[in-house]
């Protein structure tokens, strides 16, 4: 018989400027002892930032992400109706819909089961997004 345990914790990230920021260490350091096996669900409680898992070794990947996202979803489009919160606001909402607001990461042998070159990214789409809140849920 399996007994499911669920633990939740909210953390507040330091402010980051616009861009793609590795936050794997912040998340890992926020978690106490992880179970031998389970899942970590990470949810960002904002609509103008997102989460992603991607390459964590070469910083140029982050530059390319920023470049391509800005080409896909430019600022100052005449198509935007929602414009009263700043030129970066509506594009930030659209970009966060592309990346998504949650990640599920396996827990293996008491550690996050990320691949060798994988890291967890905060995708900050506002110039000054402020302190972002993450809800961490460990399911074992």
C-alpha positions as CSV (number, residue, x, y, z in Angstrom):
1,X,0.0,0.0,0.0
2,X,1.2,3.5,-0.9
3,X,0.8,6.5,1.4
4,X,0.9,9.8,-0.4
5,X,2.5,12.7,1.5
6,X,2.2,16.3,0.3
7,X,4.2,19.2,1.5
8,X,4.0,22.8,0.3
9,X,6.1,25.8,0.7
10,X,6.0,29.3,-0.8
11,X,9.2,31.1,-1.5
12,X,9.9,34.6,-2.7
13,X,12.6,35.1,-5.2
14,X,14.8,38.2,-5.1
15,X,14.0,40.7,-7.9
16,X,15.5,39.9,-11.3
17,X,15.6,42.1,-14.3
18,X,14.2,41.1,-17.6
19,X,15.6,37.9,-19.0
20,X,16.1,34.2,-18.3
21,X,17.6,33.4,-14.9
22,X,18.8,30.1,-13.5
23,X,17.0,29.5,-10.1
24,X,17.7,25.8,-9.6
25,X,20.0,26.5,-6.6
26,X,17.5,28.8,-5.0
27,X,14.8,26.1,-5.3
28,X,17.0,23.3,-4.1
29,X,18.2,25.4,-1.1
30,X,14.6,26.1,-0.2
31,X,13.7,22.5,0.2
32,X,14.5,20.5,3.3
33,X,15.1,16.7,3.0
34,X,13.5,15.4,-0.1
35,X,11.9,12.0,-0.2
36,X,13.7,9.1,-1.9
37,X,11.1,9.2,-4.7
38,X,8.4,11.6,-5.7
39,X,7.6,14.8,-7.6
40,X,8.4,18.4,-7.2
41,X,5.8,20.8,-8.7
42,X,6.9,24.4,-9.0
43,X,4.2,27.0,-9.7
44,X,4.8,30.7,-10.3
45,X,2.0,32.9,-8.9
46,X,2.3,35.6,-11.6
47,X,1.0,36.3,-15.1
48,X,4.0,38.2,-16.5
49,X,6.7,35.7,-15.8
50,X,7.1,32.0,-16.5
51,X,9.2,28.9,-15.8
52,X,11.2,26.7,-18.0
53,X,13.7,23.8,-17.8
54,X,16.6,24.2,-20.3
55,X,20.4,24.3,-20.9
56,X,22.2,25.4,-17.8
57,X,25.9,25.3,-18.9
58,X,26.3,28.0,-21.6
59,X,25.0,31.5,-20.7
60,X,24.6,32.4,-24.4
61,X,21.5,30.2,-24.4
62,X,19.8,32.8,-22.2
63,X,20.7,35.6,-24.6
64,X,19.2,33.6,-27.5
65,X,16.0,33.0,-25.6
66,X,15.6,36.7,-24.9
67,X,16.3,37.5,-28.6
68,X,13.9,35.0,-30.0
69,X,11.1,35.7,-27.5
70,X,11.3,39.4,-28.3
71,X,11.1,38.7,-32.0
72,X,8.1,36.4,-31.5
73,X,6.3,38.8,-29.2
74,X,7.4,42.4,-29.8
75,X,6.7,45.4,-27.7
76,X,4.6,48.3,-29.0
77,X,2.5,46.3,-31.3
78,X,-0.5,48.2,-32.6
79,X,-2.5,45.0,-32.1
80,X,-2.4,45.3,-28.3
81,X,-5.5,46.7,-26.5
82,X,-4.2,46.1,-23.0
83,X,-1.5,48.8,-22.8
84,X,-2.1,50.8,-19.6
85,X,0.5,48.9,-17.5
86,X,3.5,49.7,-19.7
87,X,4.9,48.7,-23.0
88,X,6.4,45.5,-21.6
89,X,3.2,44.3,-19.8
90,X,1.1,42.8,-22.6
91,X,4.1,41.1,-24.2
92,X,5.0,39.7,-20.8
93,X,1.5,38.1,-20.5
94,X,1.8,36.5,-23.9
95,X,5.4,35.3,-23.3
96,X,4.4,33.7,-20.0
97,X,1.6,31.8,-21.7
98,X,4.2,30.4,-24.1
99,X,6.6,29.2,-21.3
100,X,3.9,28.2,-18.8
101,X,3.5,28.7,-15.1
102,X,4.4,25.3,-13.7
103,X,7.0,22.6,-13.9
104,X,7.0,19.0,-12.6
105,X,10.4,17.5,-11.8
106,X,10.9,13.9,-10.6
107,X,12.6,13.3,-7.3
108,X,15.1,10.4,-7.6
109,X,17.2,9.1,-4.7
110,X,16.4,12.2,-2.6
111,X,17.5,14.7,-5.3
112,X,15.9,16.6,-8.2
113,X,16.0,14.3,-11.2
114,X,17.2,17.0,-13.6
115,X,19.5,16.0,-16.5
116,X,23.2,16.9,-16.5
117,X,22.7,20.1,-18.5
118,X,19.2,21.0,-17.3
119,X,18.5,23.9,-15.0
120,X,15.3,25.6,-13.8
121,X,14.7,29.1,-15.2
122,X,12.7,32.0,-14.0
123,X,11.6,33.7,-17.3
124,X,11.2,37.3,-16.3
125,X,9.4,39.2,-19.0
126,X,9.0,42.6,-17.3
127,X,11.8,45.1,-17.1
128,X,11.2,45.3,-13.3
129,X,9.0,42.4,-12.3
130,X,9.8,42.6,-8.6
131,X,9.9,39.7,-6.1
132,X,8.2,36.7,-7.7
133,X,6.4,34.1,-5.6
134,X,6.8,30.4,-6.2
135,X,4.7,27.6,-4.7
136,X,6.7,24.4,-4.2
137,X,4.8,21.2,-3.7
138,X,6.6,17.9,-2.9
139,X,4.5,14.8,-3.5
140,X,5.9,11.5,-2.3
